[in-house]
Amino acid sequence: MNPYIALTSNDTATPALFVDSTAPLDILLDAATYRIRAVTQVLENLALRGEVSSDAVVLSDFALLCAIPLRDGCDLLDVIGQRMDTTHA
C-alpha cells in the first residue's frame, strides 16, 4: 500500500501534493489544525468588517482560496481517522 495519499485539492489528473500517511499523528494533527485555523481566522476577520463589497469573480476566487486549505485539513483529518480506526480495531 502506498503511504502517500494525494490531497483532494489537487486540480489535475496527476497529483503533485500528498499526505504521508505514516507521519506521526501529532504532526498530521498540527498540519490539519494549522490549515483549518488559518481559514477560520480569515473568515472571522472578514465577518467583523462592517461592509464588504465585491464582485462575483472576486468572491468566487476568495471561496476557492478558503476551500483549498480547508479541504487539505479535512484530508489530513481523514488520514488521522483511518489510522485511529486501524489501531483500535
C-alpha positions in Angstrom: 0.0 0.0 0.0 1.3 3.4 -1.0 1.9 5.5 2.2 1.4 8.8 0.2 -2.2 9.8 -0.3 -3.0 12.5 -2.8 -4.7 15.6 -1.5 -8.2 16.0 -2.9 -7.5 19.7 -3.6 -5.1 18.7 -6.4 -6.6 20.2 -9.5 -5.0 17.9 -12.1 -5.2 14.2 -13.0 -1.6 13.8 -11.9 -1.5 15.0 -8.3 1.6 16.8 -7.0 0.6 17.2 -3.3 0.4 14.2 -1.0 0.0 13.4 2.7 2.5 11.0 4.2 0.0 8.6 6.0 2.8 7.2 8.0 3.8 10.5 9.6 3.3 10.7 13.4 -0.3 11.5 14.4 0.7 14.7 16.2 2.4 16.0 13.1 -0.7 15.3 11.0 -3.0 16.9 13.5 -0.7 20.0 13.7 -0.8 20.3 9.9 -4.6 19.9 9.8 -5.1 22.4 12.7 -2.9 25.0 11.1 -4.8 25.0 7.8 -8.3 25.0 9.4 -7.4 27.7 11.9 -5.8 29.9 9.2 -9.0 29.9 7.1 -11.1 30.4 10.3 -9.1 33.5 11.2 -9.5 34.9 7.7 -13.3 34.3 7.7 -13.6 35.7 11.3 -11.8 38.9 10.2 -14.0 39.2 7.2 -17.1 38.7 9.3 -16.1 41.6 11.7 -15.9 44.1 8.9 -18.8 46.4 8.6 -19.4 46.1 4.9 -17.6 44.1 2.2 -18.4 44.9 -1.4 -17.0 42.8 -4.2 -18.0 41.3 -7.5 -18.8 37.7 -8.2 -15.4 36.8 -9.6 -13.6 38.1 -6.5 -16.0 36.2 -4.2 -15.5 33.0 -6.3 -11.7 33.4 -6.0 -11.9 34.1 -2.3 -14.1 31.0 -1.8 -11.6 28.8 -3.6 -8.8 30.4 -1.6 -10.6 29.3 1.6 -11.7 25.9 0.3 -8.3 24.6 -0.6 -6.7 24.7 2.8 -10.0 23.5 4.4 -10.1 20.5 2.1 -6.4 19.8 2.9 -7.2 19.9 6.6 -10.1 17.5 6.1 -7.9 15.2 4.1 -5.4 15.2 7.0 -8.2 14.5 9.5 -9.3 11.6 7.3 -5.8 10.1 7.5 -5.8 10.5 11.2 -9.2 8.9 11.5 -8.1 5.9 9.3 -5.0 5.5 11.4 -7.0 5.6 14.6 -9.5 3.1 13.3 -6.8 0.6 12.5 -5.2 1.0 15.9 -8.5 0.5 17.7 -9.7 -2.4 15.6 
